[in-house]
Amino acid sequence: MKVIYGDSNYKKVITDKELLYIDKTKYIEVLEDYKRSNIMFLRPRRFGKSLFVSTLWHYYDERFTDEFDELFGDTYIGANPTKLKNSYRVLFLEFSGIDIDDLKITHFNFTNKIRDYLQTYLENYNYSKEEMKALNELKEPQDLMSRFFKITKNDTIYLLIDEYDHFANGLLAYSINNYAKVLSKGGFVRTFYETIKTATMTGVVHKVFITGVTPITLDSLSSGFNIVDNISTNIEFNEMVGFNFEEVDNSLKSCLFPYCDENKEKIYQDIKDWYNGYLFNTKAKTRMYNATLVNYFISNFNKKSCTYPKNMLDVNIASDYRTIMKLFYIGDSEQNNEILKTIIQKGEIRGFLKDRYDIEKEFGYDDFVTLLYSMGFITIKKSSFDKIIFEVPNYIITHLYFNYFAKELEKR
């Protein structure tokens, strides 16, 4: 079999019988039993969030009722369906790829993305062309959302938002003033979320699931949408995305070892050293592997010569160093540099995890530690009295990022 690499469409993945799907559908049941309707779930990049969002989409969308057995018949949730399966109309939004160089262009791109997704929804559920055209006249995100919710007032919507903070983090790195204009009171992103909050109160939006990387945007977002529950550090969701050891073992035995059964122990150890180490709750026992990187390794392993990929990381999925370094100069840059130095020299750092930031207040020590943690540069090692000890999770982060950070600090 082949592993999934670069594809996050659940239907495409599950119907391709040559692809190995690691079943995460039991977490649909866990989420439904959680009894909170508006969820925020944060994880580092390339951890499998988008595929999980797509899984939720195909499970809850009424349009896939007749395909339920085909899509979920061989999964945990297929054998244990919940009462809400196929009971919603799904609105999907995703905010990557928005230009941040000019605030007017950012506003234009953000608005157009929303309009396109809203019109796709109306088309999916057979609304008239006149109702779709009504959105073309509107130039503000909140106006689009208000009109959309009036059109769909009789629907029961499950709202899925992927990469909620993608463009906002980039905006913050390059222009704090523009970031404040967009996300402060009266800014178009804040008012966008205020409109969604109103829709949850009227009952049009019944459930919300939002993913992203950092909680930087969360304070500004929740000021307009303060009903969201951040479950990112809840112990029951530690393994919801990414791979645990058993899932890595299954992938290797299904997709690599049938071709190359030599040096198995070395492969297990190398994958652990390079891709494992992530922990998202101090009491959790299972450390998680970056799923995308494990799949990269397997898909690029030369099965004829039984040799490793040329690089242990696909450089195309590495984060932009310049953007990262600009984020590192939010707040007290000297203090941030000292934190980086401590991690480089000692391999660990102590601090608290912040649930969210208030960007209008001082960006302090624990804010920066939380930023490093959110981006996957450090992870939980253990708790120590009233603080957490964080460490660098694996070789990828050391070689790809901290070596670069060390050189930058030396230059400065």
N, C-alpha and C positions, 0 to 999 in steps of 0.2 A: 504494500500500500504506500501511498504518498502522504506526506504531512501537509497541513494547510500553511501556506506562506503568502502573505500579501492579499488575502481574500477575506472579507468580513461579511459576506452575504450568506446568511444561514441557509436559505433555501438552496442556493447554488452548491454550498459545501455539503449539505446532508443528502442531496440527491445524486452527487457524484460518488459512485460506489468505489472509486479508486482512492478517495480521500479518507484519512483516518480522522474521525471527529471525537474529541475528548468531551465526554458528556458532562456538561455543567448545568443541566436542566433541573436538578434537584433544588437549585437556588431560586427557581421560579416559585416553588412551593414555600421555601423559607421566607422569601420576600412577601408573599401573599399572607403568610401567617404572622408577619411582623406587625400588621395592623396599622401601619402608617402609610398614608396615601402619597406623600410628596417626598421623594427620596433623592439625596445627593450622594454619589459614590465616586471617590477620587482614587486614582492609581497612577503610577509613573507611565510614561509613554510606552507604547508597544507591549502592553500587558494583556491584550485581548478584550479590552472594554467594548470596542465597536462590534465585535462578533456577538458578544453577550447582549448588547442593545438590539441587534438584529434578531437574535433568538427570542427576546421578549416581543418584538414586533410580530413575528410570525406566529407566536403562540397566542397572543391576545387579539389579533386583528380578525374581525368577523369575515373578511374576504377569504381567509384561508380555512374556513370551517370544513369544506369538503376535502381539503388536502391534509387534514390533521393526522390521519394514520400514516400517510406517506412521509410527512415531515417529522413526526414525533413517535411513530410506532415502535422504533427500536431504542427509545430513550427512557430515562427514569420517569420523566413527566408524562410520557405516553402511557406508561403502565399505571401511573398515579395522577391522573388529570385533576386539576382543581376546578372548583365550581365556576371560576371566572374565565375559563379558556374560551377564546373566540367570542368574547362578549363586548369588545370595544371597537371603535373606529380610531385608528392610530394616526396621530400627527407627529411626523418626524422632522426635527430641525438639527442642523449641524453647522458649526461656525469656524471651520478651518479655511485657510486660503483667502482670507479677507485682507486686502491691501491696507497697510497702516501708515504709509508714507505721508498721506495727506488726509486730514480729518474729514473733508468733504467727500473724498473718495471712499473713506472708511464707512461713512454714513450711507453713501450711495450703494456700496457693495452689500452692507449689512441689510439694508432695506430690500434690495433686489433678491437676496438669498431667501429672506422671509417670504416675499411675494411668490417666488417660484415654488417653495414648499407648500404654501397655502393653496395655490392653484393646483398643485399635484394632488393634494388631499381632495379638493372639490371634484377633480376629474375622477379620482379613484372611487368616490362614492356617488358618482352620477349626478352631480349638481349641474345646473344649466350653464350654458356659455355666458349668459347675461350675468349670472352671479359671479362667474370667474372674472369677467371683464370689469366688474365693479371694483375690483382690487387694483386695476391699472391706474386709476385716477389718483390714488393715495400715495403720498410721498414720505410719510412718517411711519416708523415701525409700529408705534402704539395705535395709530389710526388703522393700519392694516389689520392688526390683531382685533381691535374693537369691531370693525366691520365683519371680519371673519367669524367672530363668535356670535354676532347677531344672525348671520346666515346659517350657522350650524347650531342654533340655540336648542334644537330638539335632539341633538346627538349626545352620546356619552363618549368622551374622548380620553384616550390614554396618550399623554404627551411625552415623547422621548426626545431628549436633547443630548447630542453627542458633541464633545469638544467645546463645551460651553465657554471655556476660558482661553481658547487657543489664540484668538486675535487680541484679546484684552491683555494677556501676558506680554505679547510682543509690543503692544501699544505702551504698556507701562515701562518696558525696557528702553524704548526710544524716546518717549515723551510723557513725563509725568503730568504735565499740564493738559495734554490732550486726553490722557487717561481720566483725569479728574472731570473734564468737561463731559465725557461720554458716560461715566458711571456715577457722578454725583447727582444730587437732587435736581431733577429737570433734564438730566442727560438722556439721550435716546435709548440707551441700554437699560437704565433704571426704569424709565416709563414703560418700556417693553415688558419687563417682568411684573410691573404693577398691574398691567392689563391682564396678564396670565393669572395673577393672584385673584383678581376680580372674577375671572372665569371659573376658578376653583370654588369660589364662594357661591356662585350661582348654580353650580352643578354641571356646567357644560364640560369642564375638565374634571374628570373623576380621579385620575391618577397621573403622577408626574415622576419620571425617572431621568436624572441628569448626571452625566459623567464629565470628567475633566481631569486635570492633573493637580493644580494648586488651589488652595483656598484663598488666594490673594483677592480674587474677584468676589468671593463669597460674601464678604461684609456688605459691599455695595449692592450686590445682587439681592441679598436677603433683606436689605433695608426696604426694597420694593417688593420683596417676595419672602417675607419672614416666616413662612409656614413650612419651609424646607427642612428636612431632618437629615443631617450628615451622618451616614452610617459607616464612613470609611475606616474607623478604628474599632468598630464593633467586632468582637471575637468571632461571632457566627458567620461573618462575611470575609474572614481572613483568606479563605481559599476560593472565593467566588470567581476570580479571574487569575491568570497565571497557572502554572503547573506545580503540583506537589510531586514527591518522588515517585509515587505509584504511577502517576500520569506520564512522567518522563520515561519510566521503565516500560510502560505500555507502548509508547511511541517508538522507543529504540527496538523493542522486540518485534514490533509490527512492520517497521519501515527501514531499519538499518541492519540489524543482526541477521536477518535471513540472507543478506548478501555478504556481510563481513562479520564473522563470529570470533575473530581474533582480537586480543587486547581489550576485551569487554570491560575489565575492571579499570583500565586506564581511561577508557571513554567515559565511564560513569564518573570517575574522579575529576576528569577535566571539565565535563559539563557542569559538575557541582561547583568547581573552583571559579569558572568563568561566568556562569549564569544564575547561580542560586544565591540564597542569603537573605531574601526579603521577608521581613516580619512586620505585621501591621497592627499587632496588639501585644502588649507586654506579657499577657498570660497565654497567648497562643503557643502551641507546641510545634507547629509545622512551618518551616521556612519555604518560601515559594520561589520557583524558577521563573525567569522572564520567558513566557511562552513563545513569543515571536523569535527570540534568539535561539532557543532550543530547536525550533522548527527550521530556522536558517541553517544551523549546523547540520541537521539531518539531511535537508534538501540539497546542501552543497557538499556533502561528504562524497568523495569519489568512490563509488561502489565497485568499480572495476579494479582499481589499484588499492582500495581500502585505505585511502589517505585522507587526512583532514582538509577542510577548506583552506585556501590560501590565507584568509584572514578569519579570525574568530568572531568578527562583527562585520555585517554589511554596512559599509561606510555611508551608504545612501540613507540609512535610518538614524544616523547620529544627529544629535541636536546641534543647532547652529552655535558655535563657540562665541561669536560676537554678541548674539542675543543673550546668551547665558552670562557673559561677563558684564553686560550692561545691567542685567537684573541684580548682579552682585554689588552694584554701586548704588542701590536704593538705600536710603537712610545713611547710617554711619559707615562709610566705606572702609575706614581704618579698622573699625571693630570687625566688620565682615572679613577683612583680610586676615586678622588675627585668628578668627574662627577657622578659616581655611588652613592657615599655618598649623594650628593645633591638630587638625585632622591629618594633615600630611605628615607631621612629625610623630604624633602619638598613635594615630590610627583610630582615634575615637574622640567623642566630645559629649559633654553633659548638657542637658537642657530640658525644656518643656515642649510639648506639642501644642501649638495654637489651633483652635478650632476654626478660626477665621481671623482676618486682619482688618483693622480700621486704618486705611491708608492716610486718613487725615491726621492721625496721631503719629508719634515717633515710631519708626520702623526699627525695633530693637533687637537684642541678642536672640531671643527665642523666636522672633519672627523670621530671622535669617536661618536659624537651625531648622525651622519648620519648612522653609522654602527648599533647603537642601534635601530634606527628607521627602517632600512631596515629589520632587523631580527624580527621586531614586538614587541620588548621589550618596546618601547615607541611609541606614535603616536601623531599626531597633535592635540593640544587642541584649539589653536586660534593663530592668528597673532597679534603681538604687535610691532607697529611702523615698524622698518626695520628687526625685527627678528620674529622667531616662538617660541611659548611656547609649549613644548612637555609634555605629561603626560603618566603614565602607563595606558594602555587601559582597563584592566579588572583583575578579581581575579586570573585567570589562570596564568597570567604573574607575579602577585605579589607572589602567593603561590608557584609556580613551580620554578621561577627563582630569583626574587629579594630577597626572603628569603634566598636562597642559596648564592647569591652574598654577602648579608650582613654577613653571617657566614664566607665566604672566606675572606672578608675584615677584619673581626675581628681577624681571625687567623693571617693574614699578619701584 
